Amino acid sequence: MGEKMNKKIIYVLLIIVAIVSAIFLVSSRQLQKNKKVENVSLRLKWIDQAQFAGFYLAKDLGYYNDENLNIEIYPGGPDISPIQMVVSGVNDFGITGADQLILAREKGLPLVALAVIYKQSPVALGFLKKEGIKSPKDLENKKVGIVYGRDEEIIYRALLAKEGVDTSKIEEVPVGAGISQITSGQFNAQILYEINEPILLEQEGFEIDLLRPRDYGINFYADTLFTTEEMIKTNPDKVKAFVRASIMGWQEALANQENAIDSVLKINASLDKNHQAKFLQLSTPLIQGEGSIGHSDKVVWESMQEILLAQGIMKEKIDVDKVFTNEFLDQSD
């Protein structure tokens, strides 16, 4: 009799637990459903392409919707400054080079890096294999195509300084649009993105070699997600939700790259699928780096600042602890 009674009690308790769990689940979903949907906007640093695949995929998969965010993603361009767009309040979040955030802080702009997407810069020096360039010193007595006034030039000059290259022996010329200058012999090497132009050159049948500044200890964070101090102060939950959805999008983009490229092509159908697929494939190790996607290290921020100071681009040091945070990368609530 006692054993039967115990079984009945256990059975009733299990039913009660199941009912309570169901009520809690329904209530949680209803609470989530009743949350106000907030509009949010992201300004990219360049045109729509695989460089930003994680954000497009996060939107397609509903990750932002799950966080009650209605997102609009806007492309950048040569005449669009993500920093100005965010500072002025036109956009809530932006993507720019980490060095640009350091320079912005020096000017007193209250911007904060939330997640570093590209932990290693894709900036490199590219040249035809026949040039026989093996080290930065080999650039002496050569003609080099330069991209002026951006992180590409900063990284290039940091490499030359570190390796003791005599810059007076290099003939520098501005890089024009396209990739024909390097193939037509207008210069021997040029600054480029290793995840982009070399793909196009190889598709045309050219054999390309690269000098990667990071192989010589020049470590720069590239694409970085940022917002303002005011946004963090007044809408911390919104910031965390946005970062969480974005990082999930990047995790999924790297794990399922074909789906990610499909999302890119939905945005910009004029892109070449094979080019974009290779672009994302080559980006993967630069994004993953060491540790979790998005996390950054104070040592690297300090190193970037030292390079900017050494080149005279910055005049005064800033407190790097104020230019970045990893606090919104915790995926727990």
N, C-alpha and C positions, 0 to 999 in steps of 0.2 A: 504493500500500500504506500509506504514511504517513498519507494523508488519511483512509483508512478506519479506521485505528487510532485517530486523534484523535477521530473521530466516536463510536467505541465507548467511549473513555475518558470523553468528555463525557456520553454517554448513561448510563453507569454512575454518574458523579458526580451527575447529576440524580436518579437513582433513590435514591442514598444520601441526598441532601438531603431528598427527599420522605419517606423513611422516618424520618429523624431528626426532621423537622418534625412528622410524625404522632405519633411517640412523645412528643415534647415537649407536643403539644396534649393528648393523652390523659392524660399525667401531670399537667398543669396542672389539667385538669378534675377528675381524681381527687383531687388535693390540695384543690381548692376544695370538692369534695363531702365530703371527710373532715373539713373544718373543723367545729368545734363550732358548732351553731346557738345563738345567744344571745338571750334574751328582752330586750326593750327596750320602754319605755313613754313616751308623749308626752302631756302634759296641755295641752289647749288653753285659751285665755283666755276663750272664750265657747262658746255652744251650737254644735252641728254645723251648718255652713252654708258657702257658697261662699268665705268668708273663709279657709278652710283646705283648699281644693280640692286643692292640690298634694300634701298629705300623704296624702289619701284615694287620689288617683290613683297615687301612688308605691306604695302598698300593693296596689292592684288590679293594677297592671302587674308586680308581683313585684320591684320595685327593691330593697326591703328584703330579700326572700328571696335575691336575687342576692348580697347582702352578708352572707348567713348571719345575718340578724336576723329574729326573730319579733316583729313589732311589735303593740302594743295602743295604740289612740288613744282617749283619754278626753276627753269634753267638759268645758268649764268652766261657769261660771254666776255669778250675783250673789253667792253665798255660798261660792264656791270660789276659793282663791288658788293659782294655779300656782306662785308662788314658795314658798309654804309646802309644797306637795306635793313639790317638788323638793328643797328644803332638808331636809325630813324623811325623804327617801329613798323616799317612796311612788311617785314617778315619776322616771325618769332624765333626761328633758328636759321643757321647758315652753315655752309661748308667752306673752309678756306685753309690755306697752309698754316701750320703751327707757328712758323716764324712771323707771319702777318699778325697773329694774335699778340705775340710778344711786342712787336712794334706798335700795335694799337694801344696796349697797356702803357707803353712809354709815353704816348701822346695823351694819356688820361682817359681813354675810352674804357668803360667798365665791362669788358667782355671776359667770358670764362669758357674754357674748353671743357666740354662734357664727355667726349669720347674721341679718341684718335682712331680713325678708320684705317689709314695707311700708316703703319708703324715704321715703315722704311720708305724713303723717298725713291720713286722710280726715275729720278733725274740721272742721266748718264751722258757720256760722250760716245757718239757712234761714228763709225768709219768703215769704209770698205776694207775687207780683209787684206787686199793687195797693198794697202798703205803700210802694213808691217808695224803698226803702233802696238807696243806691248806694255808701256808704262806711261804715266803722266809726263815724265822727262822727254819722251819721244815726241811730245807736242811742240817742242822747241823747233824753230825753223819751219813750222807748218802754218797753214792758214786755217783758222778755226771759226766756225759759224756760231755766233753768240746770240742768246736771247737776253736782252737787257732789261734791268729793272725789276726782276722777279726773283723768286727763290732759286730758279735755275742758275742765274748768274751768281748768286750768293754761294751756292754749293760748289759751283765750278771754281770760283776764286779761292774758296777755302781749301779745295783739293790742291790747287797749284801752290798755295802758300805752305801747306803741310808737307808737300813733297819737294819743296825747294826748287820749283820750276822757275826759270828766268823768263818772266812774262814779256820782257822787252824783245825777246826772240820769237814771240808769237804774233802773227798778223791776225787781228780779230776783225771780223766782218759781221754785220747784222744778218740773222737768218730770215729769209723771206717765207712766204706761205708755201706749203707743199714740201715735197722731199726731193725735188729734182736737182737742187744745188749740190747735194752730196754725190749724186750719180753722174753729174755732168762735169765734175772736176773743178767747180767754182771754189771749193775749199776741201781740205783733207779730212776734217772731222767737224762734227757739230754737236751742240747740246740738244738732247732730245729726251723723250720719255721711253725707257726701255720696254714698256708694255704697249707701245703704240707704233711709232714710226718704223722700228725694225721689222715688225710684222708686215707692214705694207711693202717695205723694201724686199723682204724675202719672197713675198707673193709675186714680185716682179722679177725674181730670179737672181737678186744680188746677194752675195755673201757678206754678212755684217759681223763686225766685232764690236765689243763695248768695253769702256772703262767705267766701272761703277764706283763712284765716290765712297759709298758705304764700305766697299772692300778695303778702303784706305783709312777707315775710322771716322769718316765724315757722316755722322748720324743725324738726320733731320726727320722729324715727323712731317708727313705730308697732309693729306685730306683730314681735317679735324672738324667735328661737329661742335658748334658753340652757340651760346646765347648771351643775354645780358645778366648782370648781377640783379637787376630789378626783377627780371622774369623768375630767377631762382628764389628771390625773397618773397615775391607775392604769389607765385604759382608753383611751389615745389612739387606738388603731386602731379601737375600737368607735365612738368619737366621730366619727372621720373617715368611717367607713363610713356612719354614720347621716346625717351632714350631706350626704355625696355622694348618697345615695339620695333624700334630701329635696329637694335642689336639682334633681336630675334630674326629680323629680315636678313641681316648679313650672315648669321649662322646658317640660315636656310639657303641663302644664295651660294655660299661656298660648298654646301653639302649637295645641292641639286642645281648645278650650274646651267644645265639646259633649260630648266624652268626659269631661272633668273634671266637668261638671255631672251627668252620669249617675252618676259615682262619689259625688257629694254626695247625690244622691237615694236611692242605695242605703243610705246611712247614715241619712238622715232623709226618709222618703217624704212627710211632711206639708208639706214646703216647696213653694212655687209655682215651677215650672220657669222661667217667663219672668222672674220676679223674680230668681232666683238667676243666670240667664244674664246679665242686665243688671248685677247686682252684680259678677260676675267681669269683665265687659267694662270697667266703670268702674274696677275695681281695677288693671287691667293697667298703665297708665302709672305708678301709685303704687308698684307692685312693681318694675317694670323700672328706673325712675329713670335714672341715668347709670351705665354700666358693667355689670358682671356681677350677676346676681341674688344677693342675700345680702351682698355687700360693703358695708362701712360706712366712714365717714370720721371721723377723729379730730376734725376741725374741727366737725362737727355734734354729736358727743358733748360737746365743750367748750361749744358754744352752748347746748345743752339744760341743762347744769349751771349756766351763768350765769343762765339764766332761773329755774331752781329756787332759786338763791341770792337773786336779786333779789326774788322773791316771798316769801322767808322760809320756804320749804318745806324747804330745806336750810340747815344752820347752818355746816357746814364743807365745804371742797372735798375731793374724792377724787382719786386718780390715775386719770384716765380710761383710761390705757393698760392698766389692770388689769380694766376692766369690759367690754372687747370684744377679740376677735381675729378676723383674717381667715385665719389659718393653715390652718384645716380646709376652706377653700373651694377649695383647689387640687385639681382633679379628677384629677391624676396620682397614681400610687401611690408 
